[in-house]
Amino acid sequence: MTRYLCRAGDTWDLMALKIYGDERHTATLLGANPAMCGMTVFTGGEVINAPDVDVPEGDGAGTPFKAPWK
């Protein structure tokens, strides 16, 4: 697990894209940071946990992502 220092304007999906290269890992970040799930846009300076995940190589095409909040 690594830590990520949020920047002003970061959102969960944007951080997933920055960290993992794919927004579909948004649920991974939310699951690792339950106390911060109510935040949608970060002010900057917050530190979140970013679990290690297997990121497959290729074009990223695969199973459609279902957002956990839907």
Sequence and secondary structure as in RCSB ss.txt:
>XXXX:A:sequence
MTRYLCRAGDTWDLMALKIYGDERHTATLLGANPAMCGMTVFTGGEVINAPDVDVPEGDGAGTPFKAPWK
>XXXX:A:secstr
 EEEE  TT  HHHHHHHHHS GGGHHHHHHH GGGTT SS  S  EEEE       SS   S    TT 
